[in-house]
Each structure stands twice: as C-alpha cells, then as structure tokens.
C-alpha cells in the first residue's frame, strides 16, 4: 500500500531546514489592492509578514509593526503570530519573506493575528482588503491529498 501525494496547488518551495519550522511559498499568489500577495505558510498555517500587510492596506511602512507592538499583550505567540529569526533562513529566502537584510527577527501573523491587528484599520479600503484576504488568502485548504493504492484496489479490474 504505497502512498501517493497528489498536489492540489502549484509546486512548493520550502524555506528553512526544520520540518517543524518550515516556511513555504507555495508558488501561488493572489492580487489584492494591486499587490501580488504570495501564499506563505509557516508550521502549516497561512501567514503574512507585517511589512506585506502595510503594502496590501496601502499604509506607510511600519504601521502594522507599530499597531502590533502597541497591542502585543493581546496577541498569543504561536497562535496569533510567530516570532522567527534570520538565523533560521538563508539570507535571500529571509528577504523573500519581506524582511530587510539587516533584520535579525521577524513576525508572521496568522489569520487570527491578522484579524486582531486590523481591528484598528477602519477606513473603507481596510474593510475591502480584509474581506478579500479572508476569502482569498486565509482559506482552509490542504496542501495535498494522500491516497493509497490499496484504497482503490478493490475497484480496479
């Protein structure tokens, strides 16, 4: 009974060396507010770097970081956000996640972290972007479907 992985999306490029801390750019993107948003997964959860949230929402760089830091006591680490360090990644891959070459640490927000953060974004664009990110980016979907040949052997003639 050999397992076969059937991809449901584009090819995956893995970032990081530990499977428990794997960051993935799935190769897929969505467009929101004229920004190409790469599908980024960390620990098998869809996440967004703070810098990308600023870009998507059309806010000055650092806005999401400030709002996050101002309200950090309400965020739960490893549930609402992940703190990651540059040493976990190769330099180019770190920069591909939207972090500066000199940054030593980074924050990736999960769906719940994103929702908590944007509570303070109340303009019309924020509402529109939030709806699109929830519907098109933070959707629940498996990376692949596991099938066993034995699952079908009774039906083959």
MOHUMO-V906645 format. One record per backbone hydrogen bond with DSSP energy under -1.0 kcal/mol. NH is the residue of the N-H (numbers start at 1). CO is the residue of the C=O. E is the energy in kcal/mol with one decimal. If there is no record, write none. Layout:
nh=NH co=CO e=E
nh=NH co=CO e=E
This chain:
nh=4 co=147 e=-2.5
nh=6 co=145 e=-1.9
nh=8 co=143 e=-1.3
nh=13 co=25 e=-1.8
nh=15 co=23 e=-3.5
nh=23 co=15 e=-2.7
nh=24 co=41 e=-3.3
nh=25 co=13 e=-1.8
nh=26 co=39 e=-1.8
nh=30 co=37 e=-2.1
nh=32 co=35 e=-2.3
nh=35 co=32 e=-1.6
nh=37 co=30 e=-3.5
nh=39 co=28 e=-2.5
nh=41 co=24 e=-2.7
nh=42 co=45 e=-2.8
nh=43 co=22 e=-1.6
nh=45 co=42 e=-1.1
nh=47 co=40 e=-2.6
nh=48 co=109 e=-1.9
nh=53 co=49 e=-1.6
nh=54 co=50 e=-2.0
nh=55 co=51 e=-1.9
nh=56 co=52 e=-2.8
nh=57 co=53 e=-2.3
nh=59 co=54 e=-2.7
nh=63 co=60 e=-2.0
nh=66 co=62 e=-2.5
nh=67 co=63 e=-2.5
nh=68 co=64 e=-2.7
nh=69 co=65 e=-2.9
nh=70 co=66 e=-2.8
nh=71 co=67 e=-1.2
nh=74 co=71 e=-2.5
nh=75 co=72 e=-1.4
nh=78 co=81 e=-3.5
nh=79 co=76 e=-1.7
nh=80 co=76 e=-3.4
nh=81 co=76 e=-1.1
nh=82 co=108 e=-2.4
nh=84 co=106 e=-2.6
nh=86 co=104 e=-2.6
nh=88 co=85 e=-1.7
nh=89 co=86 e=-1.9
nh=94 co=90 e=-2.5
nh=95 co=91 e=-2.2
nh=96 co=92 e=-2.0
nh=98 co=95 e=-1.8
nh=99 co=94 e=-1.5
nh=103 co=100 e=-1.0
nh=106 co=84 e=-2.7
nh=108 co=82 e=-2.3
nh=109 co=48 e=-3.1
nh=110 co=80 e=-2.3
nh=114 co=110 e=-2.8
nh=115 co=111 e=-2.4
nh=116 co=112 e=-2.4
nh=117 co=113 e=-2.5
nh=118 co=114 e=-2.5
nh=120 co=117 e=-1.2
nh=121 co=118 e=-1.3
nh=127 co=123 e=-1.7
nh=128 co=124 e=-2.0
nh=129 co=125 e=-3.1
nh=130 co=126 e=-2.6
nh=131 co=127 e=-2.0
nh=132 co=128 e=-2.0
nh=133 co=129 e=-2.7
nh=134 co=130 e=-2.4
nh=135 co=131 e=-2.3
nh=136 co=132 e=-2.8
nh=137 co=133 e=-2.1
nh=138 co=133 e=-2.7
nh=145 co=6 e=-1.6
nh=147 co=4 e=-1.9
nh=149 co=2 e=-1.6
nh=151 co=148 e=-1.4
nh=152 co=149 e=-1.5
nh=153 co=149 e=-1.0
nh=155 co=152 e=-1.4
